[in-house]
Amino acid sequence: MGQGIDFDIVVIGGGIVGLASAYKITLAHPDIRVAVLEKEEQLAMHQTGHNSGVIHSGLYYKPDSTKAKTCAKGRKELVAFAKKHRIPCEITGKIIVATDEKELPGLERIYQNGLENQVEGIEKIRPDEIKEIEPFCEGIAGIKVPCTGVIDFAEVSKALGRLIEKNGQGNKILTSHEVTGFDKHDFYMSIVTNKGAFSANYIINCAGLQCDRIAQMDGLDPKMRIIPFRGDYYELAEEACEKVKSLVYPVPDPAFPFLGVHLTRKVDGSVECGPNAVLSFKREGYGKTDFNFTDTWESLSYWGTWKMFRRHWRYGLGEYTRAFCRKLFLRQLQRLIPSLGPDDIKPGGAGVRAQALGSKGELIDDFKIERNKNFIHVLNAPSPAATASLAIGDYINEIATEYFNLE
Ligand SMILES: Cc1cc2nc3c(=O)[nH]c(=O)nc-3n(C[C@H](O)[C@H](O)[C@H](O)COP(=O)(O)OP(=O)(O)OC[C@H]3O[C@@H](n4cnc5c(N)ncnc54)[C@H](O)[C@@H]3O)c2cc1C
């Protein structure tokens, strides 16, 4: 491809979506030069390195959506990838538990959805079967999902980074390179970073929490805005870890793309509880009181945010109070594991989700990928995008091959 040009394709963002996309492109097109530009010193410092580490089954997602299609495919490929590259990964299975009669229709809906999405091995379970799997869990009905698992997505990202460079001499992973703008020329693009400019023919925007800003730098009106939703975690104290064998989830509220506070036994054996979902005042802020004026202004000056507030204020208020009140957070966990006490939980980390919000205040549910001139923009890649990453990579490679006319 282009001679005298630094790279054929530049991917912006060294999270798992950018890396998986670059990896799949380098596999399919070994002769082209691909660079991944990441603004942080290391890969996977934002959503990918701050998530729950769950390999999702694909149970919840609307049949025929990109989420449903890529989750099942990506999950299987991810497990094989982890095995091949010796990344710790375990298929532990999970249960979804209804604790109240009112949740039974929701549980049934998820089960039927899982059948439609052909999730392997799902089964309805009775209270005694819940106890056989999770002896400390109390529920009136449940679903057993055997193909769910846990993994360290940051480790997957690092492996992808190594493979991208191995796949071609001209391929580069450039950390500490923040993209600040673009200069358009007749036959190529100049990508301006804090460390100088690079020329490239095509650009793929996988900037996660910053993806709408990169799209705007390209002159695209993305007709959405990234609204950051922080998720706080607690951890179980060592003595309480025996109360959770694998993964225990509540029945989620179908109005939201979040799965509800759950308990996850991670690959290192620790048990994480969370995340909740509160509007964050900083896109990359992991503390409860972190604040950034530009981020806050951009969220609050967007009509969609106020429409979302109007529609969901009760849910938002509930999540906020639980974020600041350990007792209320614990009460949510006790619905699933009643014997958990105040000394059983200690504060853990946090993650911030890049959730695309439409102008009518709708939380955009499915993955959103747009083309514009020399760009492909990934504008919504929330959970289960880490699970689905290798399949999303294939999908982006397909789009790039056709749209960029790659050989
Ligand atoms: C709390 C939480 C829990 C989750 N749990 C799960 C789970 O259990 N399972 C699952 O499958 N998914 C989960 N997810 C979702 C999953 O983590 C994300 O969908 C996925 O990590 C998105 O990857 P990404 O590469 O798009 O974004 P990111 O990982 O955020 O990567 C984007 C990268 O772009 C870089 N960047 C931004 N701007 C620039 C710029 N100007 N120049 C250069 N680089 C730039 C950033 O520094 C960042 O590294 C969870 C997410 C959160 C937040």
The ligand as an SDF file (V2000), in Angstrom:
LIG
                    3D

 53 58  0  0  0  0  0  0  0  0999 V2000
  -16.8710   -1.7090   35.3710 C   0  0  0  0  0  0  0  0  0  0  0  0
  -16.8610   -2.4940   34.1060 C   0  0  0  0  0  0  0  0  0  0  0  0
  -17.1220   -3.8680   34.1210 C   0  0  0  0  0  0  0  0  0  0  0  0
  -17.1240   -4.5820   32.9290 C   0  0  0  0  0  0  0  0  0  0  0  0
  -17.2300   -5.9430   32.9610 N   0  0  0  0  0  0  0  0  0  0  0  0
  -17.0720   -6.6540   31.8160 C   0  0  0  0  0  0  0  0  0  0  0  0
  -17.0120   -8.0720   31.8480 C   0  0  0  0  0  0  0  0  0  0  0  0
  -17.0020   -8.6840   32.9160 O   0  0  0  0  0  0  0  0  0  0  0  0
  -16.9350   -8.7460   30.6710 N   0  0  0  0  0  0  0  0  0  0  0  0
  -16.9010   -8.0860   29.4600 C   0  0  0  0  0  0  0  0  0  0  0  0
  -16.8660   -8.7520   28.4320 O   0  0  0  0  0  0  0  0  0  0  0  0
  -16.9440   -6.7410   29.4130 N   0  0  0  0  0  0  0  0  0  0  0  0
  -16.9870   -6.0210   30.5540 C   0  0  0  0  0  0  0  0  0  0  0  0
  -16.9600   -4.6610   30.5220 N   0  0  0  0  0  0  0  0  0  0  0  0
  -16.8930   -3.9930   29.2320 C   0  0  0  0  0  0  0  0  0  0  0  0
  -15.4730   -4.0230   28.6410 C   0  0  0  0  0  0  0  0  0  0  0  0
  -14.5030   -3.7810   29.6110 O   0  0  0  0  0  0  0  0  0  0  0  0
  -15.4080   -2.9810   27.5370 C   0  0  0  0  0  0  0  0  0  0  0  0
  -16.4740   -3.1920   26.6590 O   0  0  0  0  0  0  0  0  0  0  0  0
  -14.0950   -3.0830   26.7510 C   0  0  0  0  0  0  0  0  0  0  0  0
  -13.0010   -3.1080   27.6210 O   0  0  0  0  0  0  0  0  0  0  0  0
  -13.9950   -1.9200   25.7980 C   0  0  0  0  0  0  0  0  0  0  0  0
  -12.7120   -1.9450   25.2380 O   0  0  0  0  0  0  0  0  0  0  0  0
  -12.1850   -0.7020   24.4080 P   0  0  0  0  0  0  0  0  0  0  0  0
  -10.8970   -1.1050   23.8040 O   0  0  0  0  0  0  0  0  0  0  0  0
  -13.2940   -0.2410   23.5090 O   0  0  0  0  0  0  0  0  0  0  0  0
  -12.0260    0.4750   25.4750 O   0  0  0  0  0  0  0  0  0  0  0  0
  -10.8560    0.8010   26.4930 P   0  0  0  0  0  0  0  0  0  0  0  0
  -10.3720   -0.3980   27.1860 O   0  0  0  0  0  0  0  0  0  0  0  0
  -11.3410    1.9280   27.3410 O   0  0  0  0  0  0  0  0  0  0  0  0
   -9.6900    1.3040   25.5510 O   0  0  0  0  0  0  0  0  0  0  0  0
   -9.7110    2.5390   24.8750 C   0  0  0  0  0  0  0  0  0  0  0  0
   -8.2780    3.0420   24.8590 C   0  0  0  0  0  0  0  0  0  0  0  0
   -8.1930    4.2030   24.0580 O   0  0  0  0  0  0  0  0  0  0  0  0
   -7.1850    5.0240   24.6190 C   0  0  0  0  0  0  0  0  0  0  0  0
   -7.3600    6.3860   24.1150 N   0  0  0  0  0  0  0  0  0  0  0  0
   -8.4060    7.2130   24.3330 C   0  0  0  0  0  0  0  0  0  0  0  0
   -8.1970    8.3970   23.7220 N   0  0  0  0  0  0  0  0  0  0  0  0
   -7.0090    8.3090   23.0870 C   0  0  0  0  0  0  0  0  0  0  0  0
   -6.2500    9.2190   22.3020 C   0  0  0  0  0  0  0  0  0  0  0  0
   -6.6690   10.4680   22.0470 N   0  0  0  0  0  0  0  0  0  0  0  0
   -5.0430    8.8180   21.8240 N   0  0  0  0  0  0  0  0  0  0  0  0
   -4.5830    7.5530   22.0690 C   0  0  0  0  0  0  0  0  0  0  0  0
   -5.2590    6.6630   22.8360 N   0  0  0  0  0  0  0  0  0  0  0  0
   -6.4580    7.0320   23.3210 C   0  0  0  0  0  0  0  0  0  0  0  0
   -7.4410    4.9090   26.1000 C   0  0  0  0  0  0  0  0  0  0  0  0
   -6.3300    5.3240   26.8820 O   0  0  0  0  0  0  0  0  0  0  0  0
   -7.7860    3.4420   26.2360 C   0  0  0  0  0  0  0  0  0  0  0  0
   -6.6610    2.6500   26.5890 O   0  0  0  0  0  0  0  0  0  0  0  0
  -16.9400   -3.9120   31.6940 C   0  0  0  0  0  0  0  0  0  0  0  0
  -16.6690   -2.5400   31.6890 C   0  0  0  0  0  0  0  0  0  0  0  0
  -16.5920   -1.8320   32.8700 C   0  0  0  0  0  0  0  0  0  0  0  0
  -16.2200   -0.3970   32.8430 C   0  0  0  0  0  0  0  0  0  0  0  0
  1  2  1  0
  2  3  1  0
  2 52  2  0
  3  4  2  0
  4  5  1  0
  4 50  1  0
  5  6  2  0
  6  7  1  0
  6 13  1  0
  7  8  2  0
  7  9  1  0
  9 10  1  0
 10 11  2  0
 10 12  1  0
 12 13  2  0
 13 14  1  0
 14 15  1  0
 14 50  1  0
 15 16  1  0
 16 17  1  0
 16 18  1  0
 18 19  1  0
 18 20  1  0
 20 21  1  0
 20 22  1  0
 22 23  1  0
 23 24  1  0
 24 25  2  0
 24 26  1  0
 24 27  1  0
 27 28  1  0
 28 29  2  0
 28 30  1  0
 28 31  1  0
 31 32  1  0
 32 33  1  0
 33 34  1  0
 33 48  1  0
 34 35  1  0
 35 36  1  0
 35 46  1  0
 36 37  1  0
 36 45  1  0
 37 38  2  0
 38 39  1  0
 39 40  1  0
 39 45  2  0
 40 41  1  0
 40 42  2  0
 42 43  1  0
 43 44  2  0
 44 45  1  0
 46 47  1  0
 46 48  1  0
 48 49  1  0
 50 51  2  0
 51 52  1  0
 52 53  1  0
M  END
$$$$
